[in-house]
């Protein structure tokens, strides 16, 4: 899978990144939203992970998403420590891709921005609602819908929460809440350090 961008896609990204000096240094992209509530890891956990990387490695973060994700972005900027640039509801899909293509890593849920990052060959750390012991052909299975490529990490709950079984059937964040925050921190840190050493 490939994604081709044009100068007209990159110019708005350049204008957003320039004031914070992000055109000249690596940064991470975080996408806290998803098309379904059950696929959204709690925002406060994204805050903890991103703040940890900011403290450990000085990582600056760019938040991407649509209008529905703007409240999550505001919560992150208010609660997190470090530099966060909010681009939610400001860019088209291809302009968002231009933000993502410059990133060192991508952190998020099973969502559209994740697929953009994978198409751009940006290493992804994804939090999934699909239980590891669930149906690999299920509607949210990363076997079917995970990022394409071999440099990505998908973190799933080891098993579902009751009453779910083979897949998460909730309409709110449910099984995804079983994904351990420390595991995500470790995956993001390891990926950042690996990519920084190249």
PALUMLUM-833457 format. One record per atom (N, C-alpha, C): residue number from 1; atom name; x negated, y negated, z. Coordinates in nm, 2 decimals. Example, Ala and Ser with C-alpha at 12.3 -4.5 7.8 and 13.67 -1.06 7.14 Angstrom:
2
num | atome | c1 | c2 | c3
1 | N | -1.32 | 0.57 | 0.78
1 | CA | -1.23 | 0.45 | 0.78
1 | C | -1.32 | 0.33 | 0.78
2 | N | -1.28 | 0.22 | 0.71
2 | CA | -1.37 | 0.11 | 0.71
2 | C | -1.29 | 0.00 | 0.79
//
This chain:
198
num | atome | c1 | c2 | c3
1 | N | -0.08 | 0.12 | 0.00
1 | CA | 0.00 | 0.00 | 0.00
1 | C | -0.09 | -0.12 | 0.00
2 | N | -0.06 | -0.22 | -0.09
2 | CA | -0.14 | -0.34 | -0.10
2 | C | -0.05 | -0.46 | -0.10
3 | N | -0.10 | -0.58 | -0.06
3 | CA | -0.03 | -0.70 | -0.06
3 | C | -0.12 | -0.81 | -0.12
4 | N | -0.08 | -0.88 | -0.22
4 | CA | -0.15 | -0.98 | -0.28
4 | C | -0.10 | -1.12 | -0.25
5 | N | -0.19 | -1.21 | -0.21
5 | CA | -0.14 | -1.34 | -0.17
5 | C | -0.20 | -1.45 | -0.26
6 | N | -0.13 | -1.56 | -0.27
6 | CA | -0.17 | -1.67 | -0.36
6 | C | -0.22 | -1.79 | -0.28
7 | N | -0.29 | -1.88 | -0.34
7 | CA | -0.33 | -2.01 | -0.27
7 | C | -0.21 | -2.08 | -0.20
8 | N | -0.10 | -2.08 | -0.27
8 | CA | 0.02 | -2.15 | -0.21
8 | C | 0.07 | -2.08 | -0.08
9 | N | 0.04 | -1.95 | -0.06
9 | CA | 0.07 | -1.88 | 0.06
9 | C | -0.03 | -1.91 | 0.17
10 | N | -0.15 | -1.93 | 0.13
10 | CA | -0.26 | -1.95 | 0.23
10 | C | -0.27 | -2.10 | 0.28
11 | N | -0.22 | -2.19 | 0.20
11 | CA | -0.24 | -2.33 | 0.24
11 | C | -0.16 | -2.36 | 0.37
12 | N | -0.03 | -2.32 | 0.39
12 | CA | 0.03 | -2.35 | 0.52
12 | C | -0.03 | -2.28 | 0.64
13 | N | -0.09 | -2.16 | 0.61
13 | CA | -0.16 | -2.09 | 0.72
13 | C | -0.28 | -2.17 | 0.76
14 | N | -0.35 | -2.22 | 0.66
14 | CA | -0.47 | -2.30 | 0.69
14 | C | -0.44 | -2.42 | 0.77
15 | N | -0.33 | -2.49 | 0.74
15 | CA | -0.29 | -2.61 | 0.81
15 | C | -0.25 | -2.58 | 0.95
16 | N | -0.19 | -2.46 | 0.98
16 | CA | -0.15 | -2.43 | 1.12
16 | C | -0.27 | -2.39 | 1.20
17 | N | -0.37 | -2.32 | 1.14
17 | CA | -0.48 | -2.27 | 1.21
17 | C | -0.59 | -2.37 | 1.24
18 | N | -0.60 | -2.47 | 1.15
18 | CA | -0.71 | -2.57 | 1.16
18 | C | -0.71 | -2.65 | 1.29
19 | N | -0.60 | -2.70 | 1.34
19 | CA | -0.61 | -2.78 | 1.46
19 | C | -0.66 | -2.71 | 1.58
20 | N | -0.65 | -2.58 | 1.59
20 | CA | -0.70 | -2.50 | 1.70
20 | C | -0.83 | -2.44 | 1.67
21 | N | -0.89 | -2.47 | 1.56
21 | CA | -1.02 | -2.42 | 1.52
21 | C | -1.02 | -2.28 | 1.48
22 | N | -0.91 | -2.22 | 1.44
22 | CA | -0.90 | -2.08 | 1.41
22 | C | -0.94 | -2.05 | 1.27
23 | N | -0.97 | -2.15 | 1.19
23 | CA | -1.01 | -2.11 | 1.05
23 | C | -1.16 | -2.07 | 1.05
24 | N | -1.23 | -2.10 | 1.16
24 | CA | -1.37 | -2.07 | 1.17
24 | C | -1.41 | -1.96 | 1.27
25 | N | -1.31 | -1.90 | 1.33
25 | CA | -1.34 | -1.80 | 1.43
25 | C | -1.23 | -1.69 | 1.43
26 | N | -1.27 | -1.57 | 1.48
26 | CA | -1.17 | -1.46 | 1.48
26 | C | -1.06 | -1.48 | 1.58
27 | N | -0.95 | -1.42 | 1.55
27 | CA | -0.83 | -1.43 | 1.64
27 | C | -0.75 | -1.30 | 1.63
28 | N | -0.66 | -1.28 | 1.72
28 | CA | -0.57 | -1.17 | 1.72
28 | C | -0.43 | -1.22 | 1.68
29 | N | -0.35 | -1.14 | 1.62
29 | CA | -0.21 | -1.17 | 1.59
29 | C | -0.12 | -1.08 | 1.68
30 | N | -0.02 | -1.14 | 1.74
30 | CA | 0.07 | -1.06 | 1.82
30 | C | 0.21 | -1.09 | 1.77
31 | N | 0.29 | -0.99 | 1.75
31 | CA | 0.43 | -1.00 | 1.70
31 | C | 0.52 | -0.93 | 1.81
32 | N | 0.58 | -1.01 | 1.90
32 | CA | 0.66 | -0.95 | 2.01
32 | C | 0.80 | -0.90 | 1.97
33 | N | 0.84 | -0.93 | 1.85
33 | CA | 0.98 | -0.90 | 1.81
33 | C | 0.99 | -0.77 | 1.73
34 | N | 1.11 | -0.73 | 1.69
34 | CA | 1.14 | -0.62 | 1.61
34 | C | 1.29 | -0.63 | 1.57
35 | N | 1.33 | -0.55 | 1.47
35 | CA | 1.46 | -0.56 | 1.41
35 | C | 1.57 | -0.51 | 1.51
36 | N | 1.53 | -0.42 | 1.60
36 | CA | 1.62 | -0.37 | 1.70
36 | C | 1.57 | -0.39 | 1.84
37 | N | 1.65 | -0.42 | 1.94
37 | CA | 1.61 | -0.44 | 2.07
37 | C | 1.53 | -0.32 | 2.13
38 | N | 1.58 | -0.20 | 2.10
38 | CA | 1.51 | -0.08 | 2.16
38 | C | 1.37 | -0.07 | 2.11
39 | N | 1.33 | -0.14 | 2.00
39 | CA | 1.19 | -0.13 | 1.95
39 | C | 1.11 | -0.25 | 2.00
40 | N | 1.15 | -0.32 | 2.10
40 | CA | 1.08 | -0.43 | 2.16
40 | C | 1.02 | -0.40 | 2.29
41 | N | 0.89 | -0.40 | 2.30
41 | CA | 0.83 | -0.38 | 2.43
41 | C | 0.85 | -0.51 | 2.51
42 | N | 0.87 | -0.50 | 2.64
42 | CA | 0.89 | -0.63 | 2.72
42 | C | 0.79 | -0.74 | 2.70
43 | N | 0.84 | -0.86 | 2.69
43 | CA | 0.75 | -0.97 | 2.66
43 | C | 0.64 | -0.99 | 2.77
44 | N | 0.68 | -0.97 | 2.89
44 | CA | 0.59 | -0.99 | 3.00
44 | C | 0.47 | -0.89 | 2.99
45 | N | 0.49 | -0.78 | 2.93
45 | CA | 0.38 | -0.68 | 2.91
45 | C | 0.28 | -0.73 | 2.80
46 | N | 0.34 | -0.79 | 2.69
46 | CA | 0.26 | -0.85 | 2.59
46 | C | 0.17 | -0.96 | 2.65
47 | N | 0.24 | -1.04 | 2.74
47 | CA | 0.17 | -1.15 | 2.81
47 | C | 0.05 | -1.10 | 2.88
48 | N | 0.06 | -0.99 | 2.96
48 | CA | -0.05 | -0.93 | 3.04
48 | C | -0.16 | -0.88 | 2.95
49 | N | -0.12 | -0.81 | 2.84
49 | CA | -0.23 | -0.76 | 2.75
49 | C | -0.30 | -0.87 | 2.68
50 | N | -0.23 | -0.97 | 2.63
50 | CA | -0.30 | -1.08 | 2.56
50 | C | -0.38 | -1.16 | 2.65
51 | N | -0.33 | -1.19 | 2.78
51 | CA | -0.41 | -1.26 | 2.87
51 | C | -0.53 | -1.19 | 2.91
52 | N | -0.52 | -1.06 | 2.92
52 | CA | -0.64 | -0.97 | 2.96
52 | C | -0.75 | -0.99 | 2.85
53 | N | -0.71 | -0.98 | 2.73
53 | CA | -0.81 | -1.00 | 2.62
53 | C | -0.87 | -1.14 | 2.61
54 | N | -0.78 | -1.24 | 2.64
54 | CA | -0.83 | -1.38 | 2.65
54 | C | -0.94 | -1.39 | 2.75
55 | N | -0.91 | -1.33 | 2.87
55 | CA | -1.01 | -1.34 | 2.98
55 | C | -1.14 | -1.26 | 2.95
56 | N | -1.12 | -1.14 | 2.90
56 | CA | -1.23 | -1.05 | 2.88
56 | C | -1.32 | -1.09 | 2.76
57 | N | -1.26 | -1.13 | 2.65
57 | CA | -1.33 | -1.15 | 2.53
57 | C | -1.31 | -1.29 | 2.47
58 | N | -1.23 | -1.38 | 2.54
58 | CA | -1.21 | -1.51 | 2.48
58 | C | -1.12 | -1.50 | 2.36
59 | N | -1.04 | -1.40 | 2.34
59 | CA | -0.95 | -1.38 | 2.23
59 | C | -0.84 | -1.49 | 2.22
60 | N | -0.83 | -1.56 | 2.11
60 | CA | -0.72 | -1.65 | 2.09
60 | C | -0.61 | -1.58 | 2.01
61 | N | -0.49 | -1.61 | 2.03
61 | CA | -0.38 | -1.53 | 1.97
61 | C | -0.29 | -1.62 | 1.89
62 | N | -0.24 | -1.57 | 1.77
62 | CA | -0.14 | -1.63 | 1.69
62 | C | -0.02 | -1.55 | 1.70
63 | N | 0.10 | -1.61 | 1.74
63 | CA | 0.22 | -1.54 | 1.75
63 | C | 0.30 | -1.55 | 1.62
64 | N | 0.34 | -1.44 | 1.56
64 | CA | 0.42 | -1.44 | 1.44
64 | C | 0.56 | -1.38 | 1.46
65 | N | 0.65 | -1.42 | 1.38
65 | CA | 0.79 | -1.36 | 1.39
65 | C | 0.89 | -1.46 | 1.33
66 | N | 1.02 | -1.42 | 1.33
66 | CA | 1.12 | -1.50 | 1.27
66 | C | 1.19 | -1.59 | 1.38
67 | N | 1.30 | -1.65 | 1.35
67 | CA | 1.37 | -1.74 | 1.44
67 | C | 1.41 | -1.67 | 1.57
68 | N | 1.45 | -1.54 | 1.55
68 | CA | 1.49 | -1.47 | 1.67
68 | C | 1.38 | -1.44 | 1.77
69 | N | 1.26 | -1.45 | 1.72
69 | CA | 1.14 | -1.43 | 1.81
69 | C | 1.09 | -1.55 | 1.88
70 | N | 1.15 | -1.67 | 1.84
70 | CA | 1.09 | -1.80 | 1.90
70 | C | 1.10 | -1.80 | 2.05
71 | N | 1.21 | -1.75 | 2.11
71 | CA | 1.22 | -1.75 | 2.25
71 | C | 1.11 | -1.66 | 2.32
72 | N | 1.08 | -1.55 | 2.26
72 | CA | 0.97 | -1.47 | 2.31
72 | C | 0.84 | -1.54 | 2.30
73 | N | 0.82 | -1.61 | 2.19
73 | CA | 0.69 | -1.69 | 2.17
73 | C | 0.68 | -1.79 | 2.28
74 | N | 0.79 | -1.86 | 2.31
74 | CA | 0.79 | -1.97 | 2.41
74 | C | 0.75 | -1.91 | 2.55
75 | N | 0.82 | -1.79 | 2.58
75 | CA | 0.79 | -1.72 | 2.70
75 | C | 0.64 | -1.69 | 2.71
76 | N | 0.58 | -1.64 | 2.60
76 | CA | 0.44 | -1.60 | 2.60
76 | C | 0.35 | -1.72 | 2.63
77 | N | 0.38 | -1.83 | 2.56
77 | CA | 0.30 | -1.95 | 2.57
77 | C | 0.30 | -2.01 | 2.71
78 | N | 0.42 | -2.00 | 2.78
78 | CA | 0.44 | -2.05 | 2.91
78 | C | 0.37 | -1.96 | 3.02
79 | N | 0.38 | -1.83 | 3.00
79 | CA | 0.33 | -1.74 | 3.10
79 | C | 0.19 | -1.69 | 3.09
80 | N | 0.14 | -1.69 | 2.96
80 | CA | 0.00 | -1.63 | 2.94
80 | C | -0.11 | -1.73 | 2.97
81 | N | -0.23 | -1.68 | 2.98
81 | CA | -0.35 | -1.76 | 2.99
81 | C | -0.42 | -1.75 | 2.86
82 | N | -0.49 | -1.86 | 2.82
82 | CA | -0.56 | -1.85 | 2.69
82 | C | -0.49 | -1.94 | 2.59
83 | N | -0.54 | -1.93 | 2.47
83 | CA | -0.49 | -2.01 | 2.36
83 | C | -0.39 | -1.93 | 2.28
84 | N | -0.27 | -1.98 | 2.26
84 | CA | -0.16 | -1.92 | 2.18
84 | C | -0.11 | -2.02 | 2.08
85 | N | -0.11 | -1.98 | 1.95
85 | CA | -0.05 | -2.07 | 1.85
85 | C | 0.08 | -2.00 | 1.80
86 | N | 0.19 | -2.07 | 1.81
86 | CA | 0.32 | -2.02 | 1.78
86 | C | 0.36 | -2.05 | 1.64
87 | N | 0.37 | -1.95 | 1.55
87 | CA | 0.41 | -1.98 | 1.41
87 | C | 0.55 | -1.92 | 1.38
88 | N | 0.62 | -1.88 | 1.49
88 | CA | 0.76 | -1.82 | 1.47
88 | C | 0.85 | -1.92 | 1.40
89 | N | 0.93 | -1.87 | 1.31
89 | CA | 1.03 | -1.95 | 1.24
89 | C | 0.97 | -2.07 | 1.16
90 | N | 0.84 | -2.06 | 1.13
90 | CA | 0.78 | -2.18 | 1.06
90 | C | 0.73 | -2.14 | 0.92
91 | N | 0.72 | -2.01 | 0.89
91 | CA | 0.66 | -1.96 | 0.77
91 | C | 0.74 | -1.86 | 0.70
92 | N | 0.72 | -1.85 | 0.57
92 | CA | 0.78 | -1.75 | 0.49
92 | C | 0.71 | -1.61 | 0.51
93 | N | 0.76 | -1.51 | 0.45
93 | CA | 0.69 | -1.38 | 0.47
93 | C | 0.55 | -1.38 | 0.42
94 | N | 0.53 | -1.43 | 0.30
94 | CA | 0.39 | -1.43 | 0.25
94 | C | 0.30 | -1.53 | 0.32
95 | N | 0.35 | -1.64 | 0.37
95 | CA | 0.27 | -1.73 | 0.45
95 | C | 0.24 | -1.66 | 0.58
96 | N | 0.33 | -1.59 | 0.64
96 | CA | 0.30 | -1.51 | 0.76
96 | C | 0.19 | -1.41 | 0.73
97 | N | 0.20 | -1.34 | 0.62
97 | CA | 0.09 | -1.25 | 0.57
97 | C | -0.04 | -1.32 | 0.56
98 | N | -0.05 | -1.45 | 0.52
98 | CA | -0.17 | -1.52 | 0.51
98 | C | -0.23 | -1.55 | 0.65
99 | N | -0.15 | -1.56 | 0.75
99 | CA | -0.20 | -1.57 | 0.89
99 | C | -0.26 | -1.44 | 0.93
100 | N | -0.18 | -1.33 | 0.90
100 | CA | -0.23 | -1.20 | 0.94
100 | C | -0.35 | -1.15 | 0.88
101 | N | -0.37 | -1.19 | 0.75
101 | CA | -0.49 | -1.14 | 0.67
101 | C | -0.62 | -1.19 | 0.73
102 | N | -0.62 | -1.30 | 0.81
102 | CA | -0.74 | -1.35 | 0.87
102 | C | -0.77 | -1.29 | 1.00
103 | N | -0.68 | -1.22 | 1.06
103 | CA | -0.69 | -1.17 | 1.20
103 | C | -0.79 | -1.06 | 1.21
104 | N | -0.84 | -1.04 | 1.33
104 | CA | -0.93 | -0.93 | 1.36
104 | C | -0.85 | -0.81 | 1.40
105 | N | -0.74 | -0.83 | 1.47
105 | CA | -0.65 | -0.72 | 1.51
105 | C | -0.51 | -0.77 | 1.51
106 | N | -0.42 | -0.67 | 1.51
106 | CA | -0.27 | -0.70 | 1.51
106 | C | -0.21 | -0.62 | 1.63
107 | N | -0.13 | -0.68 | 1.71
107 | CA | -0.07 | -0.61 | 1.82
107 | C | 0.08 | -0.64 | 1.81
108 | N | 0.16 | -0.53 | 1.82
108 | CA | 0.31 | -0.56 | 1.81
108 | C | 0.39 | -0.43 | 1.82
109 | N | 0.52 | -0.45 | 1.78
109 | CA | 0.61 | -0.34 | 1.78
109 | C | 0.62 | -0.28 | 1.64
110 | N | 0.71 | -0.18 | 1.63
110 | CA | 0.74 | -0.12 | 1.50
110 | C | 0.83 | -0.23 | 1.43
111 | N | 0.77 | -0.30 | 1.34
111 | CA | 0.84 | -0.42 | 1.28
111 | C | 0.79 | -0.46 | 1.14
112 | N | 0.85 | -0.55 | 1.08
112 | CA | 0.80 | -0.60 | 0.95
112 | C | 0.66 | -0.65 | 0.95
113 | N | 0.62 | -0.74 | 1.05
113 | CA | 0.49 | -0.79 | 1.05
113 | C | 0.38 | -0.68 | 1.06
114 | N | 0.42 | -0.57 | 1.13
114 | CA | 0.33 | -0.46 | 1.15
114 | C | 0.30 | -0.40 | 1.01
115 | N | 0.40 | -0.39 | 0.92
115 | CA | 0.38 | -0.33 | 0.79
115 | C | 0.30 | -0.43 | 0.70
116 | N | 0.31 | -0.56 | 0.72
116 | CA | 0.23 | -0.65 | 0.65
116 | C | 0.08 | -0.64 | 0.69
117 | N | 0.06 | -0.62 | 0.82
117 | CA | -0.08 | -0.61 | 0.87
117 | C | -0.14 | -0.48 | 0.82
118 | N | -0.07 | -0.37 | 0.82
118 | CA | -0.12 | -0.25 | 0.76
118 | C | -0.15 | -0.26 | 0.61
119 | N | -0.06 | -0.33 | 0.54
119 | CA | -0.09 | -0.35 | 0.40
119 | C | -0.21 | -0.43 | 0.37
120 | N | -0.24 | -0.52 | 0.47
120 | CA | -0.36 | -0.60 | 0.45
120 | C | -0.48 | -0.54 | 0.52
121 | N | -0.47 | -0.42 | 0.56
121 | CA | -0.58 | -0.34 | 0.62
121 | C | -0.63 | -0.40 | 0.75
122 | N | -0.54 | -0.46 | 0.83
122 | CA | -0.58 | -0.52 | 0.96
122 | C | -0.56 | -0.41 | 1.06
123 | N | -0.65 | -0.38 | 1.15
123 | CA | -0.63 | -0.27 | 1.25
123 | C | -0.51 | -0.31 | 1.34
124 | N | -0.42 | -0.21 | 1.35
124 | CA | -0.29 | -0.24 | 1.43
124 | C | -0.29 | -0.16 | 1.56
125 | N | -0.24 | -0.22 | 1.66
125 | CA | -0.21 | -0.15 | 1.79
125 | C | -0.06 | -0.17 | 1.80
126 | N | 0.02 | -0.06 | 1.79
126 | CA | 0.16 | -0.06 | 1.78
126 | C | 0.22 | 0.01 | 1.90
127 | N | 0.32 | -0.06 | 1.97
127 | CA | 0.40 | 0.01 | 2.07
127 | C | 0.53 | 0.06 | 2.01
128 | N | 0.55 | 0.19 | 2.02
128 | CA | 0.67 | 0.25 | 1.96
128 | C | 0.77 | 0.30 | 2.07
129 | N | 0.90 | 0.30 | 2.03
129 | CA | 1.00 | 0.35 | 2.12
129 | C | 1.02 | 0.50 | 2.11
130 | N | 0.96 | 0.56 | 2.01
130 | CA | 0.98 | 0.70 | 1.98
130 | C | 0.90 | 0.79 | 2.07
131 | N | 0.96 | 0.88 | 2.14
131 | CA | 0.88 | 0.97 | 2.23
131 | C | 0.79 | 1.06 | 2.16
132 | N | 0.67 | 1.08 | 2.22
132 | CA | 0.57 | 1.17 | 2.15
132 | C | 0.62 | 1.31 | 2.13
133 | N | 0.71 | 1.36 | 2.22
133 | CA | 0.76 | 1.49 | 2.20
133 | C | 0.90 | 1.49 | 2.13
134 | N | 0.93 | 1.38 | 2.06
134 | CA | 1.06 | 1.37 | 1.99
134 | C | 1.05 | 1.42 | 1.85
135 | N | 1.16 | 1.41 | 1.78
135 | CA | 1.17 | 1.46 | 1.64
135 | C | 1.08 | 1.38 | 1.55
136 | N | 0.98 | 1.44 | 1.48
136 | CA | 0.89 | 1.37 | 1.40
136 | C | 0.97 | 1.31 | 1.27
137 | N | 1.08 | 1.36 | 1.25
137 | CA | 1.16 | 1.31 | 1.14
137 | C | 1.27 | 1.21 | 1.18
138 | N | 1.26 | 1.17 | 1.31
138 | CA | 1.36 | 1.07 | 1.37
138 | C | 1.36 | 0.94 | 1.30
139 | N | 1.46 | 0.86 | 1.33
139 | CA | 1.47 | 0.73 | 1.26
139 | C | 1.36 | 0.62 | 1.30
140 | N | 1.30 | 0.64 | 1.41
140 | CA | 1.19 | 0.55 | 1.45
140 | C | 1.06 | 0.62 | 1.47
141 | N | 1.04 | 0.74 | 1.41
141 | CA | 0.92 | 0.82 | 1.43
141 | C | 0.81 | 0.75 | 1.36
142 | N | 0.69 | 0.73 | 1.43
142 | CA | 0.58 | 0.67 | 1.36
142 | C | 0.52 | 0.77 | 1.25
143 | N | 0.55 | 0.89 | 1.26
143 | CA | 0.51 | 0.99 | 1.15
143 | C | 0.57 | 0.94 | 1.02
144 | N | 0.69 | 0.89 | 1.03
144 | CA | 0.76 | 0.84 | 0.90
144 | C | 0.74 | 0.70 | 0.88
145 | N | 0.74 | 0.62 | 0.99
145 | CA | 0.75 | 0.47 | 0.97
145 | C | 0.63 | 0.39 | 1.03
146 | N | 0.53 | 0.47 | 1.07
146 | CA | 0.41 | 0.40 | 1.13
146 | C | 0.33 | 0.33 | 1.03
147 | N | 0.23 | 0.26 | 1.08
147 | CA | 0.14 | 0.18 | 0.98
147 | C | 0.06 | 0.28 | 0.89
148 | N | 0.05 | 0.25 | 0.77
148 | CA | -0.02 | 0.33 | 0.67
148 | C | -0.17 | 0.30 | 0.69
149 | N | -0.25 | 0.41 | 0.70
149 | CA | -0.40 | 0.39 | 0.71
149 | C | -0.44 | 0.47 | 0.83
150 | N | -0.58 | 0.47 | 0.85
150 | CA | -0.63 | 0.56 | 0.96
150 | C | -0.70 | 0.48 | 1.07
151 | N | -0.69 | 0.34 | 1.07
151 | CA | -0.76 | 0.27 | 1.17
151 | C | -0.66 | 0.20 | 1.27
152 | N | -0.54 | 0.26 | 1.28
152 | CA | -0.44 | 0.21 | 1.36
152 | C | -0.41 | 0.30 | 1.48
153 | N | -0.36 | 0.24 | 1.59
153 | CA | -0.33 | 0.32 | 1.71
153 | C | -0.18 | 0.29 | 1.74
154 | N | -0.10 | 0.40 | 1.75
154 | CA | 0.04 | 0.39 | 1.79
154 | C | 0.06 | 0.45 | 1.93
155 | N | 0.11 | 0.37 | 2.02
155 | CA | 0.13 | 0.42 | 2.15
155 | C | 0.28 | 0.44 | 2.18
156 | N | 0.31 | 0.57 | 2.21
156 | CA | 0.45 | 0.61 | 2.23
156 | C | 0.47 | 0.65 | 2.37
157 | N | 0.60 | 0.65 | 2.42
157 | CA | 0.63 | 0.71 | 2.55
157 | C | 0.60 | 0.86 | 2.54
158 | N | 0.55 | 0.92 | 2.64
158 | CA | 0.52 | 1.07 | 2.64
158 | C | 0.65 | 1.15 | 2.62
159 | N | 0.75 | 1.10 | 2.68
159 | CA | 0.88 | 1.16 | 2.67
159 | C | 0.99 | 1.05 | 2.68
160 | N | 1.11 | 1.09 | 2.64
160 | CA | 1.22 | 0.99 | 2.64
160 | C | 1.28 | 0.97 | 2.78
161 | N | 1.35 | 0.86 | 2.80
161 | CA | 1.42 | 0.84 | 2.92
161 | C | 1.56 | 0.90 | 2.90
162 | N | 1.62 | 0.95 | 3.01
162 | CA | 1.75 | 1.00 | 3.00
162 | C | 1.85 | 0.88 | 2.98
163 | N | 1.95 | 0.90 | 2.89
163 | CA | 2.00 | 1.02 | 2.84
163 | C | 1.94 | 1.05 | 2.70
164 | N | 1.84 | 0.98 | 2.65
164 | CA | 1.79 | 1.00 | 2.52
164 | C | 1.71 | 1.14 | 2.52
165 | N | 1.69 | 1.19 | 2.40
165 | CA | 1.61 | 1.32 | 2.40
165 | C | 1.51 | 1.32 | 2.28
166 | N | 1.56 | 1.34 | 2.16
166 | CA | 1.46 | 1.35 | 2.05
166 | C | 1.42 | 1.21 | 1.99
167 | N | 1.50 | 1.11 | 2.02
167 | CA | 1.47 | 0.98 | 1.97
167 | C | 1.54 | 0.88 | 2.07
168 | N | 1.49 | 0.75 | 2.07
168 | CA | 1.56 | 0.66 | 2.16
168 | C | 1.69 | 0.61 | 2.09
169 | N | 1.80 | 0.63 | 2.17
169 | CA | 1.93 | 0.59 | 2.12
169 | C | 1.99 | 0.47 | 2.19
170 | N | 1.91 | 0.40 | 2.26
170 | CA | 1.96 | 0.28 | 2.34
170 | C | 1.98 | 0.16 | 2.24
171 | N | 2.05 | 0.06 | 2.30
171 | CA | 2.06 | -0.07 | 2.22
171 | C | 1.98 | -0.18 | 2.29
172 | N | 1.90 | -0.14 | 2.39
172 | CA | 1.82 | -0.24 | 2.47
172 | C | 1.68 | -0.17 | 2.48
173 | N | 1.57 | -0.24 | 2.52
173 | CA | 1.45 | -0.18 | 2.55
173 | C | 1.47 | -0.07 | 2.65
174 | N | 1.43 | 0.05 | 2.62
174 | CA | 1.46 | 0.17 | 2.71
174 | C | 1.34 | 0.26 | 2.71
175 | N | 1.34 | 0.36 | 2.62
175 | CA | 1.23 | 0.45 | 2.61
175 | C | 1.09 | 0.38 | 2.60
176 | N | 1.09 | 0.27 | 2.52
176 | CA | 0.97 | 0.20 | 2.50
176 | C | 0.90 | 0.15 | 2.63
177 | N | 0.99 | 0.13 | 2.73
177 | CA | 0.94 | 0.08 | 2.86
177 | C | 0.85 | 0.18 | 2.93
178 | N | 0.85 | 0.30 | 2.88
178 | CA | 0.76 | 0.41 | 2.94
178 | C | 0.62 | 0.39 | 2.89
179 | N | 0.59 | 0.31 | 2.79
179 | CA | 0.45 | 0.30 | 2.74
179 | C | 0.38 | 0.21 | 2.84
180 | N | 0.26 | 0.27 | 2.88
180 | CA | 0.18 | 0.21 | 2.99
180 | C | 0.11 | 0.09 | 2.95
181 | N | 0.12 | -0.02 | 3.03
181 | CA | 0.05 | -0.14 | 2.99
181 | C | -0.10 | -0.13 | 2.99
182 | N | -0.16 | -0.05 | 3.08
182 | CA | -0.30 | -0.03 | 3.08
182 | C | -0.35 | 0.04 | 2.96
183 | N | -0.27 | 0.14 | 2.91
183 | CA | -0.31 | 0.21 | 2.78
183 | C | -0.31 | 0.11 | 2.66
184 | N | -0.22 | 0.02 | 2.66
184 | CA | -0.22 | -0.08 | 2.55
184 | C | -0.34 | -0.17 | 2.57
185 | N | -0.37 | -0.22 | 2.69
185 | CA | -0.49 | -0.30 | 2.71
185 | C | -0.61 | -0.23 | 2.66
186 | N | -0.63 | -0.10 | 2.70
186 | CA | -0.75 | -0.03 | 2.66
186 | C | -0.76 | -0.02 | 2.51
187 | N | -0.65 | 0.01 | 2.44
187 | CA | -0.65 | 0.03 | 2.30
187 | C | -0.68 | -0.11 | 2.23
188 | N | -0.62 | -0.22 | 2.28
188 | CA | -0.65 | -0.35 | 2.22
188 | C | -0.80 | -0.38 | 2.24
189 | N | -0.85 | -0.37 | 2.36
189 | CA | -0.99 | -0.40 | 2.39
189 | C | -1.08 | -0.32 | 2.31
190 | N | -1.06 | -0.19 | 2.30
190 | CA | -1.15 | -0.10 | 2.22
190 | C | -1.15 | -0.14 | 2.08
191 | N | -1.03 | -0.17 | 2.02
191 | CA | -1.02 | -0.21 | 1.88
191 | C | -1.09 | -0.34 | 1.85
192 | N | -1.07 | -0.44 | 1.94
192 | CA | -1.13 | -0.57 | 1.93
192 | C | -1.29 | -0.55 | 1.93
193 | N | -1.34 | -0.48 | 2.03
193 | CA | -1.48 | -0.46 | 2.04
193 | C | -1.54 | -0.39 | 1.92
194 | N | -1.47 | -0.29 | 1.87
194 | CA | -1.51 | -0.21 | 1.75
194 | C | -1.52 | -0.30 | 1.63
195 | N | -1.41 | -0.38 | 1.61
195 | CA | -1.41 | -0.47 | 1.49
195 | C | -1.51 | -0.58 | 1.50
196 | N | -1.54 | -0.63 | 1.63
196 | CA | -1.64 | -0.73 | 1.65
196 | C | -1.78 | -0.69 | 1.62
197 | N | -1.80 | -0.56 | 1.63
197 | CA | -1.94 | -0.51 | 1.61
197 | C | -1.97 | -0.49 | 1.46
198 | N | -1.87 | -0.50 | 1.38
198 | CA | -1.90 | -0.48 | 1.23
198 | C | -1.97 | -0.59 | 1.17
//
